[in-house]
Amino acid sequence: MPVRSLAPEDMRDFGRAIGHDLLEHHGKQDYYTVDQVNSSAKRQGYAPDWSCWAMSGFVEPAEFIAYHADIGETCDLPSMKSQLVEAITDGASSSWFDADLSWLDWPDIDPSVIFDFLDWG
């Protein structure tokens, strides 16, 4: 299945919706499983071809790569994750982005602003 191209505002809304859903259903985790991300996308009403974008941001890199190898797809994880993170952070990630960072390790932003329902205290 080809990776869907998303407009930045659609990617921002999608990434935030998936982040909210993952937090609500699985709590704070450095990474989520492929199944958790796929279930989240389905719960949020997104087509299956959007899941790859969510996986790029919320699944551990090695699991992302292994999953796509198993299904015979090649995805550019660093590029996809960079685009997703830039959309979610409204461009605040351009100076610090690292594809190996968990979403919980994103510096220079307050995750509670992006995922505003979560009590970070």
N, C-alpha and C positions, 0 to 999 in steps of 0.2 A: 504494500500500500504506500503510495507516495506521501511525503510529508506535506501537509497543507501549508500554504503561505498565508500569513495573517497580517493584517494592518496593525500598526503599533497600538492603537487604542483598543482593538479587539484582543490583542495579546495581553495588554495590561489587565483588562477586565477578566479575561480567562485565567491568567496567572494568579490574580488575587482571589478569584472565586475558588480555584482549586486549593490554594493555600488555606483559605478559611475552612473549606470543607475537610481537608486533611487534619487540620488542628482540632476541629470540632469532633471528628470521628476517631482520631488516633493520638491526640495530644501532641506535645512538642517532641519531635524527633529530628536528629540531624538529617536523616534520609528516610524515605518511605519506600515500600516495595512497589514493583511494577503493578501487582494486583491492586494494591491500595490506591495508586494513582489512577489506574483504569476505572476502578469502581467510583472514585471521586468524580472523574470526568463524566461518567454515565449518570451519576446522581445529579450533577449540575446540568444535564441535558445537552452535553457537547457530543458531537459525532466522534466515533472512534479514531478518525484520522487526526484529531486534535491532541490525542493523548501523548504522542511523541514529544510535543512541546512541553507538556507538564512533566513528563519523565525527565527531560533535560534539566529541569530546575530542582526537582524534588527526589529523584532516585540517585542512589550512590553511583558514581561514574562507571565502576567496573560492572555493576549489575545492568546499567543502561546499555553498555557495549555488548555484554553477553546476551542480553535479551534480543537486541537487534541482529546479532550474528546468528542466533538460533532461528530467527524468522527470515533470514536472508536479506536483511536490509543494512545498508551502510548509512549512518547519519553522522553529521559533523557536530559532535557534542559540544566542543568549545564555542563554535559559532552559534548554535541554537541556544545554548544556555546564556551566552552573552546577550543575544537579542531579547530573550525572555526577561532576564534580570534588568536590562536597560529599560524595557517597557514597564515592568512592575515598579521600578524605582524612579520612573519619569526622568531617566537619563542620569541620575545621581551616581550610577555605577561606573561611568566611563573612566574614572581615575584609579579605581582599585580592583576591578573585576579580575577574578581568578577562577577558572572553570572547576578547580578542585575544591572550592569552598562549599560547605553546606550553607543552605539559606539562613541558618541560624548564626552563621559567622560573618554575614555581610557587614562590613564596617561603614561608618559615616552615615548610617541611616537608623532610624528608630523603627524596628519591625512592627511595633504597636500602632504606628501610623498607617502602615500598609494593611496589617491584619488587625484592625481596630477593635474587634470584639474580644480579643484575648487579653486577659489580665496578666501582665508581665511581672507583677510584684511578687 
